[in-house]
Amino acid sequence: MRLYLIALLLTLPFVVCASDTKKLKFVTDNEIRHSQLYDALGIKIPPWYKFWKEKAPKIHVKIIPSFVESLRYYYKSQGFYHAKIEKGETANLVIFKITEGKRTKVDSVLVVSDEDISDLVTFKKGDVFNSIEFVEIKKNIKNRLQKKGYCNFSLDAKARVDIEKNSVKLNYHLNKNSQCRFGKITINSPKNIKDNITRSRLTFREGEIYDLEKINRSYSTISGLEVFDEIRVAMDKKNDIIDINIDLKEKEKKRRIEAGIGYETDIGPRGIFHFEKRNFMGNARKASLDFKYSKKEKFAKNILYWPAFVKVPTFDYYYLDLKNEFSYSKINFDNFDERKYSNYLHLLKDYDKFSVNFGLGLERININKTEIAENIIDGNFNLFFPFAKISADFRDSKMNPKNGFYISLYVENGLDILQDSSTYFKSIGEARAIKTIKETTIALKGKLGIIKEYANSLPASKLFFAGGAFSNRGYGYNTLGAFDKKRSLIGGRTLIDTTIEINHPIYKKFEGAVFFDSTLLSSQSYRFSIDIVHSLGLGVRYMTAIGPVKFDLGVDVEDTSQYAMHFQIGQSF
């Protein structure tokens, strides 16, 4: 008897819980998919690959009555104004039988506007009407006008629905009026951070045409200083002038420490440590230390970052940032070991779509061969070089771009200043283009690199290698190089690296990809008449707020025994 009571007490909660829920099913005309209805009600159903889970969800009985009105509203938003919804229940099941009826279609579209918005008004006569799309069109029109500086526009968009005829007349009346301009910009910074530091991050100036997107980008660039807990941007519109007021609150936590262990395909197990001091000695300066340790790589780096270090002559509010990087590394490559001390002094600036970075580099490199390779030279190398990089970024997003292009050019020139200095010229040009048509994204990427040596050879690590998640994906990181006379792998002095990739959604946040990578690597400068290595592959992407999580498998087209798998976070186009 006691065992029976114990068993009853243990199972009673489950019995009570079970009696409070019922399975939910739909019976429809199938023009609206059942998965759309579940989404409209905020119900998550198991994805197709979780085949062991029951597809009919269980719903608490208390919320079931509200579903009738929610479904009726959803069907109206999809153009079904005559939908009939009947609810039937049993002890364990609730069934919604839905007769959809005729769908409302667009009878006419009238656009009266002093701004061309024909590409935004996507409805055409005979199209199925969707109120969600109608609202989205109004939003897109407003966003375009805001980006062009029109803050006083008048937009009257109406959908006149004739329920009896199942038709709708759409009217768009737009008067954009005059453009607005930025007025006075007031910045309220903490006491230990000068206003010019924040002002140097703004992508707009007083008197320029108003652009809401520039305000959003400025918010991101100010946030990038990593010294503010709160950034408040207030706009005060006076006719065609918009004054901007920016209030800033300093971070309370100025130190960040990170430590961890991980694994990289090409390096193996590794440990990392990061220390960072924000607002170091005031004015948003930052100092950091990084350490990495693994069997193949030992690395230490110190960075000092000083924003708005020097003002550009004759330009108000244009400043260059200062960054100094000192590092030590010891890396074991396939046929040589490298020990390097380096220091790079940068003057740099990001302004809206353009960025510039130039400075001086100093490197002391020791190379020790571990295998016979004809073109790899042992010994110490001293390098002193000015460098510069310019770039233009016209992608619609840096995290996960869908349209636009990016171009950059990097050059460095070794000078004969130190004893036994190597003199050389090195350049790397890169272009990326991305275009989304409906749901399919096509991306192209190309890189051209040239090295020309004059006096004293360069160490092997300064030459070009390819392979990896951002290069030819049929090979591991930097495992694809040129060859010497004995077919030993060496660095190249001419590089062409290209990629074409096509992405398409496959299920919710998952996307599938197919790609084709091609690489030309020559041990000689300006030599292009050699074989090209092609790789073909497939990939899966999971879309997140910080960009896609990517898994790729690439195979050499001519040698299918050569393949590589790659895992990365972030976009490469």
N, C-alpha and C positions, 0 to 999 in steps of 0.2 A: 504493500500500500504506500509506504514511504517513497519507494522508487517511482511509483506512478505519479505521486504529487510533484516530485522533483522534475520528472520529465515534462509534466504539464506546465510547470512554472517556466521551464527553459524554452518551451515552444510557443507559449502564449504570446510573447511580443511579436513573433513572426506571423502568427495567425492574425493578430490585430492589425499589423502593418499591411498584410496581404489584403485584408478586407477593406482597407482604405484606398486601394488602387484598383484600376481597371485597365485592360488593354485598349488601345486606341487604333481604329482602322478607318479607312476611307473607301467609299464606293463612288467613283466619279465618271465623267464622260472622257477623262484622260487627256483633255487639252492642257490642263494644269497638272503637272506631275505631283505625285504624292510627296516627294522630297521637298518640293516648293511649299506645300502646305505645312509640313512639319517645321520648316524654317520660319514660315510666317507666324506660327504659334510659339516659336522659341523653344522647340523641342529638338533635342539632339538624338539622332538615331545612329546606331553603330555603322561605321563605314563598311564597304563591301568586303574588305580583306579580313574583317573580324567575323568570319563565317560562323563561328561557334555561338555567337550571341543572337538572341531572338530579335527580329527586325521590328516587330510590333511593340512600341514602347508602352510602359505602364505609367498611368497618369493618376494623380491624387483626385479623388472624387469631388473635392471642394472647388477645384478650378475648372472642371469640365463645363459647367453652365456658361462660363464666360467665352467659351470657344465659338459659340454660335455667332455672336456679334463680331468677334475677331475675324472669322472666316468670311462673313458677309462683307466686312470692310475690305478685306484683301481682294475678294473677287471683284468688287467695284473698282479698286485700283488697277485691276487688270482688264477693265472694260466690260465685265459681265454684270450688267445692271439688273438682269432678270434671273440671276442665280437663285435656285431654291435649295435650302439647306434643311434636311430633316435629321433629327437625332433619335437613335434607337439604342436601348440599353438592355443588357442581361446582367446576371449576377457578376460576371467577370469581364464583360466586354461592352464598350460603347462604340457605336458605328455611326459615322456621319455620311449620309447619302446625299450627294450633291448633283443636282441637275443644272448644268452650267447655262444653258440657253444660248441665244445669239450674242456674239461679241460686238461691241460698239466699234465702228470704224470712222476714220477721219473723212468728213465730207468736203471740207475746204480749209485752206491755210492762207490767212491774210497777214502780210508783214508790211507795216508802214514804219520806216526807220531812216534816220539820217546817218546810220552806220551800217556797213555791210555785215549782217549776221546770218546770211543764208546758209553758211556751213554749220551753224550751231542749231538752227531750226531743222531738226532731223525728220520731223513728221512730213509725210507726203500724202496726197489724196489717195484713199483706199487702204492706208496703213491701219493696223489695229491700234486703238488708242490705249495708252497706258499713263495713268496719272502720275506714277513715280517718275517716268521719263519726262513728262511735262514739267514737273517741278525741277528736275535736273537741268533741263534746257534753260529755265529762268536763272538758275544758279550759275550756269556757264556764261550766260550773257552778262550778268553782273560782274563776274570775275574778269572777263575780258575788258570791260569798260574800266574797272578799277586798275588793271595793269596798264592801261593806256592813259591814265590820269584823269578820267572823267568821274568826279565824285558827286556831281549834282545832276546826274541823269534821271530821267523819268521813264519808267518801264511799266506798261500796263499789258499784262498777258492774261487772256481769258479763254476758258474752254466752255463753250455753250453746248451742253449735252441735250439731245432730243432722245429721251428714253424710248418713246414709241417707235421712232424710226431707227433706233440703234445707230445714231450718227452723232458726230460732234464737229462743231465749227470752231477753229482755232484762230484767235486774233492776237497779234503782237504789235503794239504801238510803242515805239522807242524814240525819245528825244535826248540825245547825249549831252546837249548844252556845251558850255566851254570847259576846257581843261583846267584842272587845279594845279597848284604848285606848293612845294614845301615852304613853310614860313620859318619862324624862329625855332631853333633846336636848343632846348634846355636840358642839361645833363646834371643830375644830382648824384654824385659819386661819394663813396666813403672817404674819410679824411686822408687815408694813406694811399689813395689811388687818384691820380690827377685826371681831370676831365678829358684831356687830350688823348689819354689811353683809350677810353671808350669811343671818343669821336673818331679816332683812326680806324675803328671797326665799322663805321657806318658806310653803307653803300649808296647813300643819297646825300645831297648837299642843299643848303638853303637856296631857294630860287629855282631848283630843278622841278621838272614836271612830276607831279605826284604819282607814285606807283606803290600799291599795297604790297606787291611781291618784294620790293626793295626793303620795306619795313620788316617783312618776315625773314629775309636773308640777313638783315642787320641783327635781328634778334639772335639768329644762329651764330653769327660771327662774334657777338659780344659774349654769348654763352661759351664759345670756344676758348675764351680766356681762362675758364674754369676757376674763377675767383668769386663768383656771385651766386648767392642762394636764391635771390629774387631779382627778376628783371621786369619792370613794369613800363610799358610804352603806352602813353595816353596821347590821343589826337584831339585837337581843338580846332574845329572848322569855322572859319569866318569868311563867308562868301566863297571865293575861289582860293583862299589861302588856308593851309592846314599847318598849324603850329604843332610841334612834337615835344613832348616832355618825357624824359627817361629817368626813372627812379631805380637806384641800384642798392642792393643790400649784400654786404660781404659775407662769404662763407664762414661759418663758425669753425668747421673742421678744415684745417689747412694742411694736414698731413695725410698721405695715403700710403699704406704698406700692403703689398701683395706678395704672396709666396705660394708656390705650388710645384707639382710634378706633372709631367705629361709624356706624351709619346708622339714622335714625328716619324713618318715612314722612312725618310732619308737619313735621320739622325739617330733614331732609337729613343730609349728612355732619357729624359732630361729633367733638370730641376731649374726653376726660375725664381728670381727675387727682384722686386721693384719697390723703390722708395721715392716718394715725391713730396716736395714742399711747395705749396701754392702760395702766391703773394709773398715770395721770398724777398725780404728787405723792402716790401711795399711796391707800388706801381705795377701790380699784376705780374711781377717776375716769377719765374718758376725754375727750380733746381731739381734734378732727378738723378738717381743711380739705378742701373740695371745690371744684373748678373745672370748668366746662363751657364749651366754645366751639364755636359754629357760626355760620353766616351769619344765622340768625334769632334766636339766643339766646346771650347772654353771661351767665355766672352764676358767683358765688363765694359760699361759705358757710363760716362757722366755728361749730362746736358745742362747748360745754363741758357735760359730763354729770357730775353729782355724785349717786351713789346714796345713799339713806338720809340725806338732807340735814337733815331736821327730823322730830322725833318727834311723832306725833299725840297730843295730851293725853288722859290717862286710859286709853289703850290700850297695853298692853305689846307691844313688837315691831312696832308699826304705824308705818311711816315714809313720808314723801313724798320722792320724788326731785326733784332740781333739774336743769333743762335750760335752757340759754340758747343761742338761735340768732341769729346776726347774718348778714345776707346782702345782697348787691347783685346786681341783675339788670337786663338790658336786653333786651327782647323786641320783635320786630316782628310785630304782629298783622296781620290782613287790611286793616283800614282805620285803624289807629293804631299808634304806637310807644309803649312804656312803659319808663320808667327808674324803678327802685324801690330805696330803702334801707329795710331793715326789721330789727326786733329783737323777738324773742318770748321772754318769760321764763315758763317752765312750772314748776308743781308737779304731779307726776303719780305715780300708783300703779297697778300691776296687781296684783290679788289674786284668784287662782283664776279664777273666771268673770267677774269684774267689773273695770272699770278706770275711773279718773277722771283728768282732765287739766284744770287751770284755770290762768289766769295773766293776763299783760298783754301787749298787742301795740302796737307803735309803727311806723308806716309813713309814709314820705315818698315820694310818687308824682308823677311828671311824665308827662303825657299830651300827645302831639303827633299831631294828626290827619293822616293821609296821603291820605284820601278824604273826600268830602262825606258826612257822616252826621249827621242832625239831632239825635240824642239823645246824641252823644258830645261831651264838653266838653274843650277844651284847658286846659292850665295845671297848676299845682301843687296837690296835695292833701295835707293833714296829717290823719292818723288816729291816734287813741289809744283803745284799747278793751280792756276786760276780756273774757275769753272762757272758755268751759267746755265740756268734752265728757265725757259719761258713756256707757258702753257695757256691754252684757251679752252674753257669748258662750257659747252652749250648744251649739255644734257639736261633733261628735265628733273633729274634727281641724281645725287651722288651715291646714295645708298642702294637704290634699285632703279636705274634708268630704264625708260621704255622708248624714248625718242631723243634724238640729238646727236651731237658729235663732240669729240675731244681730240685736240692735237697738242703735241709738245715737242720741244727740241732741247737736247742736253749736249753741251760741248765742254771739253776740258783740254788744256794744253800744257804739257809738261815742259818746264823751263830748266835751263842749265845753270842752276844757282848753287845747289849743294854739290859736294864732292861725289863724283861718279853718278851724277843725276841722269835719269833716263829722260830723253826729250822725245815727245810724241804728240799726236793730235788724235783725239777720240770724240766721236759724235754718235748720238743715238736719237733718231727721229721716230715718233710714234703717232699713229692716227687710229681712232676708234669711231665707228658709226653704228647707230642702233635705231631700228624702226619697227614699230608695232602696227600691224594691220589686223584690225579686229582683235583677236586674242593671240595671234601668232607673232612672236618677236624674232626678228632677224638681226644678227649682230655680226659686224666685221671688225677685224683688228689687224693692223700691220705694223711691223717694226723693222727699221733699217739701221744697222750699226756698222761703222767703219773705224778702224784703228790704223794709223800710219806711224811707224817708228822711224826716228831719225838717228839719234846717237844712243847707244846702250839699249839692250833689249828690255822689254817689259817683263815683270814677273807673270807667271802663268795665270795667277788669280785675277789679273787685270784684263785678261782676254775674254772673249765671248764664249759662253756655254749656253745650251738650251735644254729644254725638257722641264716638266713640272706642271703644276696646276695653272700657271699663267703663261705657259709656253706650249711646246709640243707634248700633248698628254699621252702619247704612246710611250713616253720615257719618264723616268724619275727625275727629281730636281737636279738640274745641271749635269745629267749623265749623258747628254748628247753633245758631242763636240766635233771638231775637225780631227783629221788623222795625219800622223807623220808618215815617213817612208816605210817604217816598220809596222804600220797600222796601229800604233799606240794612240790612245785618245789624248788630244791636246786641245788647247784653246784656239778660238778662231779670231781672225782679224777682219773678216767680212761676215755679216749676219743679216739674213732676211727671215723673219718669223711672221707667219700669217695664220689667221684663224677665221673660219666662218661657222656660225652656230645658229641653230634654229630651236626656239623654245615654244612649247604649247602646253596649256593647262591640261592635266589629266584627271585630277580629282581634288576639288576644293583648293587647299593651299599647295598642292603638289603639282609640279610641272615636269614634263619630259623634255629631253634635249638630244639633238643629234649634232655632231660637230666634225669638222675636217680641218686638221692642222697640218701646216707645211713649213719645213725649215731648211734653209740653205746655210751651211757653215763652211767657210774656207779658211785655211791657215794663212792665206796670203791676202794682202790688202787689195781691194777693188777687183777681186776675182769672183765672177758670177757663173762661169761655165763649168759647174760641177753638178753632181747628182743632188736632187732634192729629196728629203725624207718626208713622206706623207703618213699621217696617222688618221684613222677613222674611229669614232667612238660614240657611246651613248651615255647619257647622264640623267640624274634625277635631282630636282631642286625643291626644297621646302621653303616657302616664303615666310620671312619673319620681319619684325619691325626694324631690325638692324641689317636687313639685306638677306639674300638667299643663303641657305645651307646647302652646299653642293656636293654631290658624289658623282665622279666621272670614271669611266673605264675606257681607255684608249688603246688601240692596237696598231702596230706598224702595218701598213697596207701590203708591203712586199715581204715582210717577215712576220707572220702571225704568231710566232713563238715569242716575239718581243711585245710586251704589253705592260701597262702600268695602271694602278688605281690611285685616285686622288680625292681627298676630302678637304674642303675649305669652307670658310664662312665669309661672305661678302661677294660683291659683284666684280667681275674682271673686265667689264666693257664700259 
